[in-house]
Amino acid sequence: MAINVTINWRKTSTWRGLVQWSFLAWILYLGIQFGRFVEHFTSKGVTAYVARPAGVDGFLPIGGLASLKLLVTTGQFDTLHPAALVLLLTFLAMSLLAKKSFCSWLCPVGTLSEGVWKLGRRILGRNFMPWYWLDVVLRGLKYLLLGFFVKIILVDMPSAAVAAFLRAPYWALSDVKMLHFFTRMTLTTLVILVVVTLLSVFIKNAWCRYLCPYGALLGLVSMLSPFKIRRDTRTCIDCGECTQTCPSRISVHTRLSVINAECTGCLSCVEVCPRNSLAMSVRGVRRPLPRWAFPVILLSVYIVGVGAGMASGHWESALQYNNYQQLIPLIDRFAP
């Protein structure tokens, strides 16, 4: 039986899905390349050498936070995993200008989480929501986690200790440790991932909504973004479609402008409005931003940020072939 699939290229959701899954495919490619890079050294040169993709540093946000403190307090840019700081600064800039758009347009975890809850809705006919009071409490968990990392790194850890950590073998091999998190998964890790995945089947973006400290940080920064979803009360018919569609469960139809750390700039509410009463816009600017312009802005910030890191020499690691040749075979000797 033939299945007729019609793609509407005029819909923002179509383009967002294309960006999301393309970026996820790119991340998977980088992961495979990095795995081949590490395998070359663990096999002692038996397998072919593949250059290390610096983009894997994006999976080291805690180290990126430590690198940020080093940069601010001493003016030094970490040379072992410079791309970690470049990407952190890029995503912060993206949130400052274009809402928490990293979460809904680029984040691979967000893409997979969205795919899971949509699958759950297709299977179960709906998604579920905890009681309001419980939802509020659970949402606070990601801010507690963020506060924990901010306290131990930005507040408690002296600059000298940060510098020592960023020169240590453990930090040099933190990307390899992260690879082993996936390739040498423990039973505990597997159980946690299965539980979070199952929660996402029932609850939209369970991990992102309740547990992701990175999303919490970007959400707080995004409150300063000049762009907001704004509602035109002259044409709005209070149908509530925008609120029903919002994956972050924001009561869009009751607000003149959405000022909320949970808003990811996915534009789902704008797209479903039957009267075109919603738009992403800047206060004081009469003409609302066209739907196509917002993704162009956020992707431009990403391209410029990464490009600036590459052009300034703060992208590739200073570690050389012989450094990895010595360190990678000894990785199990370092603390997990």
C-alpha positions in Angstrom: 0.0 0.0 0.0 1.5 3.3 -1.1 1.9 6.0 1.6 1.3 9.6 0.4 3.6 12.0 2.2 3.0 15.7 1.5 5.6 18.2 2.7 4.5 21.8 3.1 7.6 23.9 2.5 5.8 27.0 3.5 5.4 25.9 7.1 8.0 26.9 9.7 7.8 23.6 11.4 8.9 21.9 8.1 12.1 24.0 8.0 12.7 23.6 11.8 12.4 19.8 11.4 14.9 19.9 8.5 17.3 22.0 10.6 16.9 19.8 13.7 17.4 16.5 12.0 20.2 17.7 9.7 22.1 19.0 12.8 21.5 15.7 14.6 22.9 13.8 11.6 25.9 16.1 11.6 26.5 15.5 15.3 26.2 11.7 14.8 28.8 12.0 12.0 31.1 13.9 14.2 30.6 11.3 16.9 31.5 8.5 14.5 34.6 10.4 13.3 35.7 10.9 16.8 35.2 7.3 17.7 37.4 6.4 14.7 40.0 8.9 15.9 40.1 7.3 19.4 40.1 3.8 18.0 43.3 4.6 16.1 45.1 5.2 19.4 43.5 2.4 21.4 44.4 0.0 18.6 47.9 1.4 18.7 47.8 2.4 15.0 46.1 -0.7 13.6 43.1 1.3 12.4 43.4 4.3 10.1 44.0 7.7 11.5 41.1 10.1 11.3 41.5 13.8 12.3 39.8 14.7 15.6 36.6 16.8 14.9 36.7 19.8 17.3 32.9 20.0 17.3 32.7 17.2 19.9 33.8 19.8 22.5 30.1 20.9 22.4 29.4 17.9 24.7 31.6 19.4 27.4 29.5 22.3 28.7 30.8 22.0 32.3 34.3 22.3 31.1 33.2 25.2 28.9 31.9 26.9 32.1 35.3 26.5 33.8 37.0 27.8 30.6 34.7 30.9 30.8 35.8 31.6 34.3 39.4 31.2 33.3 38.9 33.7 30.5 37.1 36.2 32.6 39.4 36.1 35.6 42.8 35.7 33.9 42.2 36.6 30.2 43.5 33.1 29.2 41.7 31.0 26.6 41.8 27.3 27.3 43.9 25.6 24.6 43.0 21.9 25.2 39.3 22.1 24.3 38.9 25.7 23.0 35.8 24.8 21.0 33.9 24.0 24.2 34.1 27.7 25.2 33.5 28.9 21.7 30.3 26.9 21.5 29.1 27.9 25.0 29.6 31.6 24.1 27.9 31.1 20.8 24.8 29.5 22.4 24.7 32.2 25.1 24.8 34.8 22.3 22.1 33.0 20.4 19.9 33.0 23.5 20.6 36.7 24.2 19.5 37.6 20.7 17.2 34.9 19.5 15.5 33.4 22.6 16.3 29.8 23.8 16.3 28.8 20.1 19.3 26.4 20.5 17.0 24.1 22.4 14.3 23.9 19.7 16.4 24.3 16.5 19.8 22.8 17.1 20.1 20.7 20.3 20.3 17.0 19.4 18.8 15.9 22.8 15.9 18.3 22.2 15.4 16.9 18.7 15.3 13.3 20.0 13.1 14.3 23.0 10.6 16.0 20.6 10.6 12.9 18.4 9.8 10.7 21.4 6.9 12.7 22.7 5.4 13.0 19.3 5.7 9.2 18.9 4.0 8.9 22.3 1.2 11.1 21.2 0.7 9.1 18.0 0.6 5.8 20.0 -1.4 7.0 23.0 -3.5 9.7 21.3 -2.2 12.4 23.7 0.5 13.5 26.0 0.1 14.0 29.7 0.9 16.7 32.1 1.6 16.5 35.9 -0.5 18.5 38.3 0.4 22.2 38.1 2.1 22.3 41.6 4.1 19.2 40.7 5.1 20.7 37.3 6.4 23.8 39.1 8.4 21.8 41.6 9.9 19.6 38.9 10.8 22.6 36.7 12.8 23.9 39.6 15.1 20.9 39.5 17.1 22.1 36.4 17.7 25.4 38.1 19.0 23.6 41.2 21.4 21.7 39.0 22.4 24.9 37.3 23.0 26.5 40.7 25.1 23.6 41.8 27.5 23.9 38.8 27.6 27.7 39.0 28.4 27.5 42.7 31.2 24.9 42.6 32.8 26.3 39.4 32.1 30.1 39.2 31.9 30.8 43.0 33.8 28.2 45.0 36.6 27.2 42.7 39.6 29.6 42.8 41.0 30.7 39.4 44.3 28.9 40.1 42.3 25.6 40.7 40.4 26.2 37.5 43.6 26.7 35.6 45.1 23.6 37.1 42.0 21.6 36.1 42.2 22.8 32.6 45.8 21.7 32.3 45.2 18.3 33.8 45.2 15.0 31.9 41.6 14.4 32.9 40.4 17.5 31.1 42.6 16.6 28.1 40.8 13.3 27.8 37.3 14.5 28.9 36.1 14.2 25.3 37.2 10.5 25.3 35.5 10.0 28.6 32.3 11.4 27.2 32.6 9.0 24.2 33.0 6.1 26.6 29.8 7.3 28.4 28.0 6.2 25.3 30.1 3.3 24.1 30.8 1.7 27.5 27.5 2.4 29.1 27.0 1.0 32.6 23.7 -0.6 33.7 22.9 2.4 35.9 23.4 4.8 32.9 21.3 2.6 30.7 18.4 2.5 33.3 18.5 6.2 33.7 18.4 6.8 29.9 15.5 4.3 29.6 13.5 6.0 32.4 14.0 9.5 30.9 13.0 8.2 27.5 9.9 6.6 28.8 9.0 9.8 30.7 9.4 11.7 27.4 6.8 9.3 25.8 4.2 10.6 28.2 5.4 14.1 29.0 6.5 16.6 26.4 10.3 17.2 26.6 10.6 15.7 30.1 14.4 16.0 30.2 14.5 19.5 28.8 11.6 20.8 31.0 12.8 19.3 34.3 16.4 18.3 34.3 18.6 20.1 31.7 20.8 22.7 33.5 22.1 23.9 30.1 18.6 24.7 29.0 18.0 26.5 32.4 21.1 28.7 31.8 20.0 29.5 28.2 16.5 30.2 29.3 17.5 32.7 31.9 19.7 34.5 29.4 16.9 34.4 26.8 14.8 36.6 29.1 17.0 39.5 28.0 16.4 38.8 24.3 14.7 41.7 22.4 12.6 39.2 20.5 9.3 38.1 22.0 6.2 36.4 20.8 3.7 39.2 20.8 -0.1 39.0 20.4 -2.3 41.5 18.5 -5.4 41.8 20.7 -7.2 43.6 17.8 -7.4 40.4 15.7 -7.0 37.7 18.3 -10.2 35.6 18.8 -9.0 33.9 22.0 -9.3 30.4 20.4 -6.4 29.1 22.5 -4.8 27.2 19.6 -1.5 28.8 20.4 -1.6 27.6 24.0 -2.6 24.1 23.1 0.2 23.9 20.6 3.0 25.3 22.7 5.4 22.5 23.7 6.5 24.5 26.7 2.9 24.8 27.9 2.9 28.6 28.1 -0.5 30.3 28.2 0.2 32.3 25.1 -3.4 33.4 24.4 -3.6 35.2 27.7 -0.5 37.4 27.2 0.3 40.5 25.3 4.0 39.3 25.0 5.6 36.0 26.1 8.2 36.8 28.7 9.1 33.3 29.9 12.3 31.4 30.3 10.6 28.2 28.9 10.0 29.8 25.5 12.3 28.2 23.0 11.4 30.3 19.9 10.0 27.3 18.1 7.3 29.5 16.5 4.7 26.7 16.8 2.2 29.1 18.3 2.8 31.6 15.5 2.2 29.0 12.8 -1.1 27.7 14.1 -2.7 31.1 14.8 -5.8 31.2 12.4 -5.8 35.1 12.4 -2.1 35.8 12.2 -2.4 37.5 15.5 1.0 36.3 16.8 4.5 37.2 15.6 8.0 37.2 16.8 8.9 40.8 17.1 10.8 43.6 18.8 9.0 46.0 21.1 8.5 49.3 19.4 9.0 48.0 15.9 5.7 48.2 14.0 6.5 45.5 11.5 6.6 42.0 12.9 9.5 39.7 12.0 8.7 37.4 9.1 8.6 33.8 10.1 11.6 33.0 7.9 13.7 35.7 9.4 14.0 34.3 12.9 15.6 31.0 11.9 18.0 33.0 9.6 19.0 35.1 12.6 19.6 32.3 15.0 21.5 30.2 12.4 23.6 33.3 11.5 24.6 33.7 15.1 25.7 30.1 15.2 27.7 30.4 12.0 29.3 33.6 13.0 30.2 32.3 16.4 31.8 29.1 15.2 33.5 31.0 12.3 35.0 33.5 14.7 36.3 30.7 16.8 38.0 29.1 13.8 39.3 32.4 12.4 40.8 33.4 15.7 42.6 30.1 16.3 40.3 29.1 19.2 38.8 26.0 17.7 41.3 23.1 17.3 42.9 21.6 20.3 46.6 22.3 21.1 47.1 18.6 21.8 49.2 16.9 19.2 49.3 13.4 17.8 52.0 12.3 20.2 50.0 13.6 23.2 47.0 11.5 22.3 49.4 8.6 21.6 50.6 8.7 25.1 47.4 9.6 27.0 44.6 7.6 25.4 46.0 4.2 26.2 46.2 5.3 29.9 42.7 6.7 30.1 41.4 4.0 32.5 44.0 5.1 35.0 42.3 8.5 35.4 39.4 9.1 37.7 36.0 8.5 36.0 
